[in-house]
Amino acid sequence: MIINKHVMRSTNEKQVLQQVINEGPISRSQISRNLSLNKVTVSDIYNQLLRTQFIKEIGCGVSTKNGGRKPVMAELNVNYGFVASIDMTADAVKLMYSRLNGKILHFQSFKTSDMTLTDVIDLIEDQLRNVDDYGTIHGLMGVAIALDGIIYENKILKTPIKGLTHFDLAKYLRDKLRIPVVLEKKANLTAVFERDFHDNEIFDNVVSVVVRDQIHAGIVADSRLYSGHEGEAGEVGTALLEDRHVEDHLASVNDYASEKALWARLKAIKHVERLDLTTVKHDYINHDPEVTKVFDDFVYYLSKVIANVSTAFAPDVVVLNTTVLEILPQLLTNVRESTAKLTSPSRQVPIIATKNVQSAALLGGASDIIHQALGLESLKMQFS
């Protein structure tokens, strides 16, 4: 069997850089042991990474029990460059800049409901073109854009943002800014966030269920995003459910278990056009029968969705991303209990709430573009 030496070298370089990122501060001898590569190979790659300023040395570590010279420790040079991630909706653009270790540099938000699509794209281009370099060597190294809809091979096939479907946004910005541009479904990036931003837990198989006006699922299988046929995986909101109260009546998951549907039902029983969520929370805690029934239905239908994706994909964990659990965190227990009744006793998947409802997609986007900027698309990086 003939091994391509160039490919092998490239693989070794990526693995050494991955070790510095995930395990740093780390010595070259420890890298050699972790990867089972000889010290000469590791030192050669290590020195090259130093020369290109991908990594930096930060001093000496502790010598071994046998004594000897203290090892020189290295870590990722976070001043090599930075990335941008954008959460784009029909009425707002959220923009975040992050260092290569995932740490947030800056965040800003723009209301765009009164702007044309052309003006919105011009706004994004202007912000990225004129961003400060934050004292980095190479400045902005890439941008990831999170969108609702269907995205396949970096192209927008479907989105609720009027006029954006089939417009090649990635190519447009890439040609203007001369940096990599990645487009990804918002739910997918929340799943990337759950994979990469858990301090002490490693989730190689994750389903992130995002509940907003519609319900979408982001799926990570064997540490990689699963997109399905032309990016259509995870569109669980379009599936049909049987009404628990009306016989022979079917409607979409979005009609039963989305935040939009939940808020609409609460407004109807309260006879208001605008909800006071503090009052809703008070009524639920105090067992108002009408409010309790609405939330019980929400939990019932959402549990059906979770049970289905749990059975289909057998993830290590299902993560719920919804503002409903920020308002009423106790509902998570109800969801767990309801889902348990719908799944096999031998396969009870843990269900947790996300650590970051508002910024999960932005941080997942940062991780996605950092992987590309460092040439580590196929290797896992861990951020705190």
N, C-alpha and C positions, 0 to 999 in steps of 0.2 A: 504493500500500500504506500503510495507516494503522498507525502504531506507537503503542501505548498508552504514554503518557509516564510513568505511574506505574510500570508494569512495567519500562520502560527505566531509570528512576531506581533502582528497587530492584535491578536487575541491576548497575548501575554501583556502587552502594553495596557490594554483596557482593564485586565484583571488587576494589574499592579495599581493603576489609578483608582479602581474601585476599592481596593484594600485601603488606600490612603483616605478616601472619602468616608468609607463606612467604619473603619477601625481606628482612624487617626485620632490623636498623634500616635504614630507607629514607626518602628525602625525598619530598615531594609532587611535585617536578619529575620525579624518577625514576619515580614511579608514573604520572604523565602520559605519559611516554615509553613505558613498558612496556605500557600499556593503549591507547595512541593516543587518549587522551581529552584535551580541551582543559584548560588549567591552571585556568580558572575553575571548571569542573565538579568537577575533582579537589579543589581548595581548599575548595569548598563542602561536599563530602562529608567531606573530611578534618577540617574544623572541627567538623562535626556529630559525627563519631566521637570527637573530643577532648571535646566537651561531654558526651557520654553516657558517657565514660570507658572506651570500648572500647579506645582506644589511648592511649599517653602519649608525650610528647616526652622525649628523653634527652640532648639536647645537639646540638652542631653537628658536621657531617661535614667532609670535605675539599673545598675550593673547586675549581672546574674549572681546566684549564690556562690559561684566559683570565682567571683571577682572579675578582674579584667577591665577593659575600657568601657566606659558608659556609652550606651548606644545613642546616636544622634536621631532625634525624633522629627518626623515630618507630618504635615497636614495639608489639606487642600488650601491653595492660595485663593481666598475668597475675593481678593482684589484683582483677580485675573479679568473678570468681567461681570456682567449681571444680565438678567432677563426680564421680560415683561409678560404679564398675563392679563387678559381682558375678558370680562364677563359682559356679553352684549345681549341686551333685550330690546324690545320695541320702544321702550321709553327711558332707558338709561344705559350708560356705559360705565362700568367699574374697571379701573386700571390699577394694577399693582406691579411694583418693581421689586425684584428679589435677588439676593446674592446667590452665588452658586451652591451654597449650603442650605438654601431654602429660607433663609432669614429675610424677613420683609424689610425693604428699604423705604418704601413710600407707597401710600394708597391715596387715590382720589376717585371721586364719582361725579359724573356729569348727567344732568337731566336732558334727555333728547326727544321728549314726546312732541315738541313743537318744531323739530328739525327735520329736514328732508334727509333721505338716505345718503345723498351725495355730501351733505354738510356733516353728517355723522362720520362718514369715512374720512373726510378731510380733517375733521377734529382728531380722529385716531392717528392719522398720518402726521399731523402737526405735532401732537404730543410726543410721539415716538421719535420724530426727526430732531426735535429740539430738547430732548431730555438731557439733564446733566450727566456727566460720566461717573459721578459719585466716587471720584478718585481711583477708578479702576484703570487697568492697562488697556483693555480692548473695548471698554464701553458696553453698549447694548449688543448682545450676542444673538438674540432671537426673541420671538414673541409667539405666545399661544393664545388662541381666541376660543372661548367657550360659548357655544350656541345651543339653544334648543332646536330640535329637528332631526333630520337625517343627514349625516355627513359620511362620505365614503371616499377614500383615497384623496383626502384633503380638498374635496369638492362639496359644496352645499347642494344637496338634492332636494331638501325640504326644510323650511323654517317659517315660524310665524312672523318673522320680520319682513314686512312687505317690500318687495323689490329685490331681495337678497338671494332668493332661490336661483340657482344656476349662474349667479355672478361669481367669477373666479377671484374671490377676495384674497386668497392666499397669494396667488400670482401677482395681483395688483400691488399689494403691499411689499411683496418680496422684490419686485422690479423697482419700486420707488425707494426702498430703504436698504436694499442689498444685504439683507439678513434672512435667516430661515424664519418662515411663518408656518405655524401649525394650526389647523382648525380641528376642533374635536367637539363631540356632543357633550353637553354640560354634565349629564349624569355619568358619562364615562370618566370624566375628570374628577368627579367626586369619588369614584371608585379608586382611581389612582391615588388620590389624597389618603383614603383609608388604608391603602397598601403601604404607602411610603412615609406617613407621618404619625405612626404609632411608636412611642419611645421603646417600650419593652415587649411589644407583641409583634409577631410576624404573621401577616395574613397573605398567603399566596393565592387564596381563592376567596373572593369577596363579591357580594352583591350589595350595591348601594342603591336603596330605593328612595328616590327623590320625589317628595310629594309637594307639589305647588298647584298652579292652575290645572296642570295635568300631572300624570304619574309616569315617571321614566325609571328604568333600572340601568345602572352601570355595572358591567360584569368584568371581573378580573379572574381569569382561569389560568392556573399554573404561572402566576405572576404577570401574565400578559392580558391586555385588553382583548375581550372577545366582542367582535362587531357583528358577526353573522352575515347573512346575505345582504350585500350592498349597504352595510351599516344599519340594518333594521333591527338588530338584537336589542332587547330591553324596552321595546315599545309596549309595555304591559298595560298602559292606560287605555289602549284601543281594544283590549280583550273584552268579551262579554261576560257579565255575571247575571245570575238569576236573582230577582228581587226576593228578599226574605219575607216581605209582607204581602206582595201581590202575586198571585199564582200565574204562571206562564208568562211572566213579564221579564224581558231581558233588556239590559242597558249596559253601556260601557263602564269599565272600571273608573274612568274619569268622572262619570255621572254619579258614582256612588262614593268614591273614597278620595277624591282630590280635595285640596284645601278650598278651592273655588266652590265645590259642591257643599262642603261642610259649612262655610260661611253663609252661603245662600240659604241653607235650611235654617240656620240660627237666626238670620235676619227675618225669615218668614214667620217663625214662631214668636219672635219678639216684636214683629210689625214695625221694623225700623229699616232705614236705608243705610245706616252706618252703625257698625257694631262697636260696643264698648267692651273690649276683651277682658278688662278687669271685672266687669259685671258678669260676663259669661263664666269666667273662672270661679267667681264667688257662687254663682248659681249651681255650677257643677259640684263644687265642694260641699255645698249645702243640699245636694240631692234634689234639686228642682227636677220634677219628673219629665217635663218636656225637653229640657236641656240634656238631661242624662240619657234619654232615649236617642237623641241625635248623635251623641258621642258613642253610645253603644253600637249604633248602626255603623258609624265610621270605623270603629275598631273591628267589627265583624267583617266588613268588606275588605279592609286593609289586610286583615289576617289571612283571608283567602289568597290575596296576591302574594303575600310572604310565603305561605305554605306552598304555593305553586312554584315560585322561583327556587325555594329551598329544595324541593323535590327534584326539580329539573336540573339544577346546577350543582347541588351538594357542596355549597361553599363552606369555608371555615367559619364564616360569620355573615349575618345580614345586618347592614347598618341602615338605620332610618334617618333620613335627612328631611326634617319638616319643622316649621315653626310651631306647629301644634304641640309638639313635645317640649318646646321652650315654655309655652304657656301652661301646659298641664303635664309635667314630667311623669306623674303617676300613671298616665295612660299607657306607658311602656309596659308596666306589669300586666295590664289588661290585654295588650297586644300579645305578649308572650304566652299568657294563659290560653287565649283564644286560638293562637296558632298551634299550640301544643295539641289541642283537641283535633286538629286537622292533619297532623303529620304522624308518621310512624313513631312509636315509642323508642325504637332503636335508632332513630335519626333525628334527634332534637337539635336543630341548629341554633347556636346562640344568636340572640337579637339584641343589638345595642343601639343607642342613639349616637349620632355623630358628635364629635367634639367641637365642630365648627360649622354651624348651619349656614352662615352668611358667606364664608370665604373658602369653603371646601373646593369648589370648582376652580377658583383662582389659584389656590395653592397646588391643586392637582395639575393645573396648566403650567405652573412654574416648574414642577417636577418633570413634566413631559418635555418641555423645551430645554431644561438643564441637561437631561439625558442626551438630547440631540446635540446641544452645543458642545458637550464634552465627548461626543462620539460613543456614548455608552447606552445606546438604544436597547440593546438586548440584555443588559446587566442591571441588577437591582441596586438602587441607591436608597439609603435610609436617612431621613431627616428628623430632627427633633421638633 
